[in-house]
Amino acid sequence: MSPRLATTMWDPLRTALIKGKHVVMFAGRLRPSSGRPRVSLLKMAGIQDRHWPVIETLQSSLLGLGVAALGVAPRAVPGVLVCIAALTLAEEWYRGRPLATGLASLAKSRTVQVAMLFLGYALLSTFWSTDRWLGVRSVLHVAITFGATAILVTLLPHQIATLPLPRRNRFLRALPLGGLVAIAFILIEQRTGNAVTIALVNALPRLLAETAKEAIRQDGRVVEFLGLALSRNASAVIIAVPALVAAALCWLRPRASYLIGGLIVICAVIAALRSNSGAAKVASVAGVAVALLAHWRPNSTIRALQIAIGAGVLLAVPLGHLPRALGLDHADWLAPSARERVIIWDTTASAAMRAPLLGIGVQSTRFMPSETVVIPGVNGERRTLGWHAHNFILQAWLELGAVGALLLLALACTLMEALRSFNCAALVAGLATFAAGSAIALTGWGLWQPWLIGCFGLAAVAVALASAGFAAQGLGDINLRR
């Protein structure tokens, strides 16, 4: 067909599409039998495609629900991540991109490679764990959660970068709006004494059986939750706050973005301070401090965090003994849970030297002989030690030995190096997220908890999306020479 004939045939069709664009919304993306990428007829006609593809709608909606779940039901976050990752792979296929290419780029990531080594060694350690199958399940849960996170961080930013601004903003606004829902739920629960959760548990006892374990019952019905019921929720939200602020800055104009970002920070800090989670309080301070330092000296902040994590891993055992040696388990100004952790860290550091090279195996900490002690100055309240170390590094030393601890250090360093690829406010948000997450990991929870890994992963995805949004707007990078 000659070019002139092709032009003669195309012009009338283009004119018809322009004049009747309100009735051609059926012109979606088509996939030829040859396997080539789908082409939008509206795009060929020069008309902006305002159609919201189904997969993109599900992706952005689940993203907002996942962020809201941080405050409402943190245990649901890993499942949401897996669903979004599956949709992201489906979108890659829908756009005609070979999945092998995307997965190959994923496998080339140094962070993914180190994580695979760490998880592979953890899986190997189950052969000498106290409960092998418990260890295998724990490692697989964490591996699936991390794998979903890696898929999203690698593929989803590239997908939204090619979208028109209205469609890209659907992803970006889902993050801060979901965060506001999460924070509002925590504040309402704190104000009403967990009234919403109590009503839901009583209405759906089988569905929410896991949540009901933290409740006080009377006549077969839940009447009150323990004081630490919202600790997990507050910690999960604090991890993601810097990423949510970065997404708000990318989504809205300056004044509105500062308003929404400031509202998220203030309300999240209030929720953390009103909660009984000491880890959330420490993470709030760490996140704000590192955000300010990273805005001023990003490169120096990365180096400082790497040095701090390196020193923490290499000196974990003596540092674990230090708080009790200083008598902090007798400090009246510390909360009872903090004094309990002082004793747990000391006990864990001593136990880690029983198998310093290879460790005692994944999830073997909970089967250690328990030590029941009296916390001084707390009316003789007795605490049982064991279960988990309330510190990622000490638990890695105990269960995986020096090999696992060094792999954990390598993973942390590669994560911080990966943050250098982010630009603008996303870099600051990434460093603040890392600091807040590290504070919670070192003071609050155990290593093999999928909900916590899922919260870290969702925050990482939010930072990556914010970075892609800033790049699509043509905003410059932060000077890393500072």
C-alpha positions in Angstrom: 0.0 0.0 0.0 1.4 3.4 -1.0 1.9 6.1 1.7 -0.5 8.4 -0.1 -3.2 5.7 -0.2 -2.6 5.0 3.5 -2.9 8.7 4.4 -6.2 8.9 2.3 -7.7 6.0 4.2 -6.5 7.1 7.7 -7.6 10.8 7.6 -11.4 10.2 7.5 -11.1 7.6 10.3 -9.1 10.1 12.5 -11.6 12.8 11.9 -14.5 10.5 12.8 -12.8 9.5 16.0 -12.1 13.1 17.0 -15.7 14.2 16.3 -17.3 11.3 18.0 -14.8 10.7 20.9 -17.7 10.6 23.4 -19.0 7.4 21.8 -15.7 5.6 21.1 -14.8 4.8 24.7 -15.1 1.2 23.6 -11.8 1.6 21.7 -9.6 0.0 24.4 -6.3 -1.6 24.0 -6.2 -4.5 21.5 -3.7 -7.3 21.4 -2.9 -8.6 17.9 -2.5 -12.3 17.4 1.2 -11.7 16.6 1.8 -10.9 20.3 2.8 -7.3 19.7 1.8 -4.6 22.3 -1.7 -3.4 22.4 -2.4 -0.1 20.7 -5.1 2.3 21.8 -7.1 3.6 18.8 -7.7 6.8 20.7 -4.0 7.3 21.2 -3.5 6.7 17.4 -6.1 9.3 16.8 -4.2 11.9 19.0 -7.0 11.8 21.6 -6.1 11.5 25.3 -7.2 8.1 26.5 -9.4 8.7 29.6 -10.3 5.1 29.9 -9.3 3.4 33.2 -8.1 -0.1 32.5 -9.5 -2.7 34.9 -6.1 -4.0 36.1 -4.8 -0.5 36.8 -8.0 0.2 38.8 -7.6 -2.9 40.9 -3.9 -2.1 41.4 -4.5 1.4 42.7 -7.5 0.4 44.8 -5.7 -2.4 46.5 -2.7 -0.1 47.1 -5.0 2.2 49.0 -6.6 -0.6 50.9 -3.1 -2.0 51.8 -2.1 1.3 53.3 -5.3 1.6 55.2 -4.7 -2.0 56.5 -1.6 -0.7 58.2 -3.8 0.9 60.8 -6.8 -1.4 60.6 -5.4 -4.9 60.2 -1.6 -5.1 59.7 -1.7 -8.9 59.4 -3.5 -8.5 56.1 -0.7 -6.5 54.5 1.3 -9.4 53.1 -1.8 -10.8 51.4 -2.5 -7.5 49.8 1.1 -7.2 48.5 0.8 -10.6 46.9 -2.4 -9.7 45.2 -1.0 -6.4 43.8 2.1 -8.2 42.6 0.0 -10.7 40.7 -1.9 -7.9 39.1 1.3 -6.2 38.2 2.6 -9.3 36.4 -0.8 -9.5 34.7 -0.4 -5.9 33.6 3.0 -6.6 32.2 1.5 -9.4 30.1 -1.4 -7.2 29.1 1.0 -4.6 27.8 2.8 -7.2 25.7 6.0 -7.1 27.7 7.8 -10.5 28.2 7.6 -11.5 31.8 11.0 -13.1 31.5 12.6 -9.7 30.8 11.1 -8.2 34.0 12.0 -11.1 36.1 15.5 -11.1 34.7 16.0 -7.5 35.7 14.7 -8.4 39.1 17.2 -11.2 39.5 20.0 -8.8 38.6 19.2 -6.6 41.6 22.0 -6.8 44.2 19.5 -6.4 47.0 17.4 -9.4 45.7 20.6 -11.5 45.4 21.7 -10.8 48.9 18.1 -11.4 50.2 18.1 -14.7 48.4 21.3 -15.7 50.1 20.0 -14.7 53.5 16.7 -16.5 53.1 18.5 -19.5 51.6 20.8 -19.8 54.5 17.8 -19.4 56.9 16.0 -22.2 55.1 19.2 -24.4 55.4 19.3 -23.7 59.2 15.9 -25.4 59.6 17.8 -28.7 59.4 19.1 -28.0 62.9 16.2 -26.0 64.2 14.1 -27.3 67.2 10.9 -27.4 65.0 12.0 -27.8 61.4 8.6 -27.3 59.8 7.8 -24.3 61.8 11.1 -22.8 60.6 10.3 -23.7 57.0 6.9 -22.1 57.1 8.3 -19.0 58.7 11.0 -18.6 56.1 8.6 -19.3 53.2 6.1 -16.7 54.5 8.8 -14.1 54.7 10.2 -15.1 51.3 6.8 -14.8 49.6 6.3 -11.4 51.1 9.7 -10.2 50.1 9.3 -11.6 46.6 6.0 -9.7 46.1 7.7 -6.5 47.4 10.6 -7.0 44.9 8.2 -7.5 42.0 6.3 -4.3 42.9 9.4 -2.1 43.5 10.9 -3.3 40.2 7.9 -3.3 37.8 5.2 -1.0 39.2 7.1 2.3 39.0 7.9 1.7 35.3 4.3 1.0 34.7 3.0 4.2 36.2 5.8 6.3 34.7 4.3 5.7 31.2 0.7 6.7 32.2 -0.9 10.0 31.6 -1.0 12.3 34.7 -4.6 11.6 35.8 -4.0 7.8 35.7 -0.6 8.2 37.5 -2.2 10.3 40.2 -4.6 7.5 41.0 -1.7 5.5 42.4 -0.1 8.4 44.1 -3.2 9.7 45.9 -4.2 6.2 47.0 -1.1 6.2 49.4 -1.8 9.4 51.5 -5.5 8.9 51.5 -5.1 5.3 52.7 -2.7 6.5 55.3 -5.2 9.1 56.6 -7.8 6.3 56.9 -5.3 4.1 58.8 -4.4 6.9 61.2 -8.0 8.0 61.7 -8.9 4.4 62.7 -6.2 4.2 65.3 -7.2 7.6 66.8 -10.9 6.5 66.9 -10.0 3.3 68.6 -7.8 5.0 71.1 -10.6 7.5 71.9 -13.4 4.9 72.2 -11.5 2.1 73.9 -11.3 -0.2 70.8 -15.1 0.1 70.3 -15.0 -0.7 66.6 -12.7 -3.8 67.0 -14.8 -5.1 69.9 -18.0 -4.8 67.9 -16.4 -6.6 64.9 -14.9 -9.4 66.9 -18.3 -10.0 68.7 -20.1 -10.0 65.3 -17.5 -12.1 63.5 -15.9 -14.3 66.1 -14.6 -17.0 63.8 -13.2 -14.6 61.2 -11.4 -12.5 63.7 -10.3 -15.3 66.1 -6.7 -14.3 65.9 -7.5 -10.7 67.0 -9.7 -12.0 69.8 -6.6 -13.6 71.5 -5.7 -10.2 72.7 -9.1 -9.6 74.3 -10.7 -9.8 77.7 -14.0 -11.8 77.7 -17.0 -11.7 79.9 -19.9 -14.1 79.5 -18.4 -15.3 76.2 -18.2 -11.8 74.7 -15.2 -9.5 74.2 -15.5 -6.5 76.5 -12.0 -5.1 76.5 -8.7 -5.4 74.7 -5.3 -5.5 76.3 -3.3 -2.3 76.6 -1.0 -3.4 73.8 -3.8 -4.2 71.3 -3.0 -1.2 69.0 0.8 -1.4 69.4 1.2 -3.4 66.2 -1.1 -0.9 64.3 0.8 2.2 65.5 4.2 0.7 64.6 3.0 -0.3 61.1 1.7 3.2 60.3 4.9 4.9 61.6 7.0 2.9 59.2 5.1 4.1 56.2 4.6 7.8 57.2 7.7 9.2 55.3 6.7 7.4 52.1 3.1 8.7 52.4 4.3 12.2 52.8 6.5 11.9 49.7 3.5 10.6 47.7 1.4 13.6 48.8 4.2 16.0 47.7 4.2 14.3 44.3 0.5 14.2 43.9 -0.7 17.7 45.0 0.4 21.2 44.5 2.8 22.6 47.0 0.4 24.2 49.5 -2.1 21.3 49.5 0.7 18.8 49.6 2.3 20.5 52.7 -1.1 20.5 54.4 -1.8 16.8 53.7 1.8 15.8 54.5 1.8 17.8 57.7 -1.5 16.4 58.8 -0.2 12.8 58.2 2.9 13.4 60.3 1.2 15.2 63.2 -1.7 12.7 63.4 0.7 9.7 63.1 2.9 11.0 65.9 -0.1 11.7 68.1 -1.3 8.1 67.5 2.1 6.8 68.4 2.5 8.8 71.5 -1.0 7.8 72.7 -0.3 4.1 72.1 1.4 1.8 74.5 4.1 1.0 71.9 7.5 2.2 72.9 8.9 1.0 69.6 6.5 3.3 67.7 7.6 6.3 69.9 11.3 5.6 69.2 10.6 5.1 65.5 8.8 8.5 65.4 11.8 10.3 66.7 14.2 8.3 64.5 12.2 9.0 61.4 11.9 12.7 61.9 15.6 13.1 62.9 16.8 11.2 59.8 14.4 13.0 57.5 15.9 16.3 58.6 19.5 15.1 58.3 18.8 13.5 54.9 17.3 16.7 53.6 20.5 18.6 54.6 23.1 16.0 53.9 21.7 12.9 52.1 25.0 11.2 51.2 26.4 11.7 54.7 23.2 10.3 56.2 23.5 7.2 54.1 27.1 6.7 55.3 26.1 7.3 58.9 23.3 4.8 58.8 25.6 2.2 57.2 28.2 2.7 59.9 25.6 2.5 62.7 24.1 -0.7 61.3 27.5 -2.2 60.8 28.6 -1.4 64.4 25.3 -2.7 65.7 25.7 -6.1 63.9 29.4 -6.6 64.7 29.0 -5.5 68.3 25.6 -6.9 68.9 26.5 -9.3 71.7 28.4 -6.8 74.0 25.7 -4.1 73.2 23.0 -6.6 74.2 24.7 -7.0 77.6 25.2 -3.2 78.1 21.7 -2.0 79.1 21.5 -4.5 82.0 25.1 -3.8 83.0 24.1 -0.2 83.4 21.2 -1.2 85.6 18.5 -0.1 83.3 16.3 -3.1 84.4 16.0 -1.2 87.7 15.3 2.2 86.1 12.0 3.4 87.4 11.7 6.0 84.6 11.5 3.2 82.0 8.3 1.5 81.2 7.9 -2.1 82.4 8.0 -3.4 78.8 11.3 -1.6 78.3 12.8 -3.1 81.4 11.6 -6.5 80.3 13.4 -6.0 77.0 16.6 -5.1 78.8 16.5 -8.5 80.4 15.5 -10.3 77.2 18.4 -8.7 75.3 20.9 -9.7 78.0 19.6 -13.3 78.0 19.6 -13.5 74.2 23.1 -12.2 73.9 24.4 -14.8 76.3 22.5 -17.6 74.5 23.9 -16.4 71.1 27.4 -17.5 72.2 26.3 -21.2 72.5 26.4 -21.5 68.7 28.2 -18.4 67.5 29.0 -19.5 63.9 25.8 -21.2 62.6 23.2 -20.4 65.2 20.5 -22.6 66.7 18.2 -22.5 63.7 15.2 -20.5 62.6 12.4 -20.0 65.2 14.3 -22.0 67.8 14.3 -19.0 70.2 10.7 -19.7 71.3 11.8 -23.2 72.5 14.6 -22.0 74.7 14.2 -22.8 78.4 12.2 -19.9 79.8 13.6 -17.6 82.5 11.0 -16.1 84.8 12.1 -13.0 86.6 10.7 -10.3 88.7 10.8 -6.8 87.1 12.0 -4.5 89.9 9.6 -1.8 91.0 6.5 -3.2 89.2 4.7 -4.7 92.1 6.5 -8.0 91.6 5.1 -8.4 88.1 6.6 -11.6 86.6 7.7 -11.8 83.0 8.6 -14.9 81.0 11.5 -14.7 78.6 12.0 -16.6 75.4 9.5 -16.4 72.4 11.6 -13.9 70.4 14.4 -11.4 71.0 12.5 -8.1 70.3 15.6 -7.3 68.2 16.3 -8.4 64.6 20.1 -8.4 65.0 20.2 -10.3 68.3 17.7 -12.9 66.9 19.8 -13.3 63.8 22.9 -13.9 65.9 21.1 -16.4 68.1 19.3 -18.3 65.3 21.6 -17.9 62.3 24.9 -17.2 64.0 27.7 -15.0 62.5 26.9 -16.2 59.0 23.3 -15.0 59.2 24.2 -11.8 61.0 26.7 -10.8 58.3 24.2 -11.6 55.6 21.7 -9.4 57.4 24.2 -6.6 57.5 24.9 -7.0 53.8 21.2 -6.8 53.0 20.8 -3.6 55.0 23.8 -2.0 53.3 22.5 -3.0 49.8 19.1 -1.6 50.7 20.6 1.8 51.6 22.7 1.8 48.4 19.6 1.1 46.4 18.0 4.2 47.8 20.6 6.3 45.9 18.6 5.6 42.7 15.6 7.5 44.1 15.3 11.2 43.5 14.1 14.3 45.2 11.9 13.9 48.3 11.7 10.1 47.7 15.3 9.7 48.8 14.7 11.6 52.0 11.5 9.5 52.5 13.4 6.3 51.9 16.1 7.1 54.4 13.5 8.1 57.0 11.5 4.9 56.4 14.7 2.9 56.8 15.5 4.6 60.1 11.9 4.2 61.5 11.8 0.6 60.4 15.2 -0.1 61.9 14.1 1.4 65.2 11.0 -0.8 65.3 13.0 -3.9 64.2 15.6 -3.3 67.0 13.2 -2.6 69.9 9.8 -4.1 69.2 9.3 -7.3 67.2 10.7 -10.6 66.1 12.5 -11.3 62.8 10.1 -13.9 61.3 6.8 -12.0 61.3 5.3 -11.7 57.8 3.1 -8.7 58.8 6.1 -6.7 59.8 8.1 -7.6 56.6 4.9 -6.7 54.7 4.8 -3.3 56.3 8.4 -2.7 55.4 7.6 -3.8 51.8 4.6 -1.6 51.4 6.6 1.4 52.6 9.3 0.5 50.1 6.7 0.3 47.3 5.3 3.7 48.2 8.8 5.3 48.1 9.5 3.7 44.7 6.2 5.0 43.3 6.8 8.5 44.7 10.3 8.5 43.1 8.7 7.5 39.7 6.2 10.2 40.1 8.9 12.9 40.7 10.9 11.6 37.8 7.9 11.7 35.5 7.4 15.4 36.5 11.0 16.1 35.5 12.1 17.1 39.0 15.9 17.0 39.6 17.8 14.7 41.9 19.3 15.7 45.2 23.0 16.3 45.1 24.6 13.3 46.8 27.9 15.0 47.2 26.6 16.7 50.3 
